[in-house]
Amino acid sequence: MNRKALLATLICVLLIAYASLFPLSGWRLPGSGFLAWCTLKLPGHVSKSDLLVNVIAYVPLGYLLFRLFRIDKRPAPLALPCALVTGSALSFAMELTQTALPDRTPSIVDLGANTLGTCAGALLALIWQRAALPQGALSRWRASFLAAGSRGELGLAVLLLWLCSQWAPFVPQLDLGGIKNGLKPLWYTANDLSRLDPMQAATYFCYLAALGVLAQETLRRRALALPLFSLFAALVLCGKIFILGRQLSLEALAGLFAAVPLLAVAGLLGEKSRRLIGCLLIVTGFALYELKPGAGGLAGVFGWVPFQGQLAHELTGFGSIFEGIWPFAALSVLFAPGRSKAQAPQWLGAAALFCLVFALEWLQLSIPGRSPELTQPLLALAGYLAPALYLRCAANGARTGAAS
């Protein structure tokens, strides 16, 4: 068993249990028995969004379970079946427990979707393991494309997290009506510049510039970072018009256009100066996002129940979770000490960051249309600590390998 993946797996299991049994109230004995749902008869209506949520939710668990059951970096023949059985058993336990909750509906379809998600995550981990072998395709690509050390891998992961935050809920819309709806904000603002939201444009500028700085730290050839990141960001933003519920805005394009000159100047600076600029941009962008008036929400009410809003709208909730995590994961990667220094979780910085984000959420009580929640400080804490823990494990592994 790989003990390095144990903590992450336990956290993932606890999060799945919390989401599956939310709101954790109204417990009662089921009138038709605990196993009444466990039948091969399919329900009359299957929600595609619920099906997608149940698959996506168990993909990280499958990935972590495979890593948990493998032995160090050596192939483990039983890792895949063990991960599949464990994920299926957890899903069965959650569906069984849901029979005692009046607000939850257990289903054999959910069990199948959860198992499919576990299998997809475990297969992804298997493919990643084989490709990451010293002579594997991933290792060759990584050596020629990404910066040395774990920072390159983490930087790429953060860029993918940002992509997920823009493309969630990952449901494509290819009909003409949906594409027109995705272009509406851009069209209306371009024809009437008084609609332009300067605060939103500034937020996009800060975030995209910070991501560009991260790309400069991630890629081995820094000269290619600016054109590659500009192309990547443009494709991600324009691709939103093909995603259900997503729209392309003039503010996003203006933010990207304004970020390019700054990134060209940042490329001429030293590493410490560039990383400091990236950190300041992330903090500024997040503060602008937090203090911007909204279009809805309950005035004067603070949400103390974690993930209440995300669980109420599960499919779109994934997008808000990604949006709440990636800036702080990027901040952690940029703020982390260099390879010559000790790689340890920055607990003091994490505590200060939690307090800052909580204070910004609390200020939303006086901002029209905003719904402050405890969820965002928790996401910030998780996003900041996860890369730090990964860097510490990588550093410990490198020291162990050097000692042996």
Number of C-alpha atoms within 10 A of each C-alpha: 15 14 14 13 17 16 12 17 21 14 12 18 17 12 13 18 16 16 18 19 19 17 14 13 11 9 13 10 11 15 9 9 11 16 12 13 19 15 11 9 10 11 11 5 6 12 8 10 14 15 16 19 21 25 23 20 20 27 24 21 29 32 25 23 31 32 27 22 21 22 15 13 12 10 12 15 11 11 19 23 14 18 27 24 16 17 26 23 14 17 24 21 13 19 24 20 18 22 25 21 20 13 14 16 13 22 23 17 20 21 23 17 23 29 27 21 27 33 26 21 27 29 19 16 21 20 12 16 17 17 16 17 14 10 10 14 14 17 17 14 12 17 13 13 14 22 20 16 15 19 23 21 15 22 25 18 17 25 23 14 21 24 21 20 21 21 24 23 22 20 16 17 17 12 9 10 9 18 19 14 18 24 19 15 17 19 15 15 16 14 9 10 10 10 12 17 13 13 16 20 22 21 24 24 26 26 24 28 27 30 27 29 29 28 25 27 25 26 24 18 13 14 12 12 22 19 13 15 21 18 11 13 21 15 12 17 19 16 17 24 24 24 20 19 18 24 23 22 25 21 22 22 19 16 21 23 16 18 22 19 12 15 24 16 10 20 18 10 12 9 15 12 12 21 23 15 16 27 24 14 23 23 20 16 24 20 16 19 17 20 17 16 15 14 8 10 13 13 15 17 15 16 16 11 11 16 22 18 16 17 17 11 10 20 21 19 19 22 21 20 20 21 20 23 23 26 27 27 27 29 26 23 26 24 18 21 15 12 13 6 9 13 19 17 20 16 13 9 15 20 11 12 18 20 14 16 22 19 12 20 24 19 15 23 18 14 19 17 17 24 20 25 22 18 21 22 22 18 24 24 24 18 23 29 22 18 25 24 15 18 24 17 17 15 19 15 12 11 11 10 9 8 7 5
